[in-house]
């Protein structure tokens, strides 16, 4: 969460947020120096709180740009800030009576706990708009537990900002102090939204924008397209048009990004086809891709699968023979390593790996 602090603290200074802070600071200044002061003061305090809750909701759903102030936000039926205010008043009353009945330390402890739970309370009100959930200690503590130490960071930020504003207030104009307070509120609510988005899996929360879900849906669409291409290629292969089948597979895989993982999936499907030639042809392509990616263990596995289809299968690229054979030798698969090397000198008479191949063949023959 620490790495997100710079973005969270700069959030109120960007886009619509900084304009809203400036506008409501001016309204506060008007409210403190004109007959219309009460109306302006109420607007200057209540509307920014509605905006802050809107920021929290949007951020929790994966939207990290400051939103504009819309008509919906000033709707009097939107009572999230009022619910939070009622909870605070009830909490202060509880602290007062706890001091009367149990003493100052009990009251101070309760006040500290309530203060530390404010981000959790705001989160419950923003996401569920349910006053009872915001009053449920198990729900609040469950949110704190799910977020772990990141919750402590989110709690510390408004406390530190509050102390800084308090120390600076005596040297600033009231309107500027109020602007700094709005900055702290918006930054805190945005940071709380980032907290919820970051721990969405632990909280069981499904945001509107989730990279992992979007990626899963994208991969699902890609896999469906690859399966369609496989069906088309199978029809061609069943009609003894192997070249057309391979061309269809190659074009389809390139359209989907030509990823190694997709090639691995396709090869697994080709192995189940009744005709071996497509799997053998694609096996050459896949082995080349895997060796270039230095995934030799997977390349050796593909080689073994192709060998089970045809004992005549050989690696076509000379530079790939020795790395695969050495891995098979290292794994104790002597016969397999010998098969990989078989006929290398005849197939690639002038290749620079020829000497190393002869030495490895000699070593393998001694082990038999």
Secondary structure, 3 states (H helix, E strand, C coil): CHHHHHHHHHHCCCHHHHHHHHHHHHHHHHHCCCCCHHHHHHHHHHHHHHHHHHHHHHHHCCCCCCCCCCHHHHCCCCCHHHHHHHHHHHHHHHHHHHHHHHCHHHHHHHHHHHHHCHHHHHHHHHHHCCHHHHHCHHHHHHHHHHHCHHHHHHHHHHHHHHHHHHHHHCCCCHHHHHHHHHHHHHHHHHHHHHHHHHCHHHHCCCCCCCHHHHHHHHHHHHHHHHHHHHHHHHHHHHCCCHHHHHHHHHHHHHHCCCCHHHHHHHHHHHCCCCCCHHHHHHHHHHHHHHHHCCCHHHHHHHHHHHHHHCCCCCCCCHHHHHHHHHHHHHCCCHHHHHHHHCCHHHHCCCCCCHHHHHHHHHHHHHHC
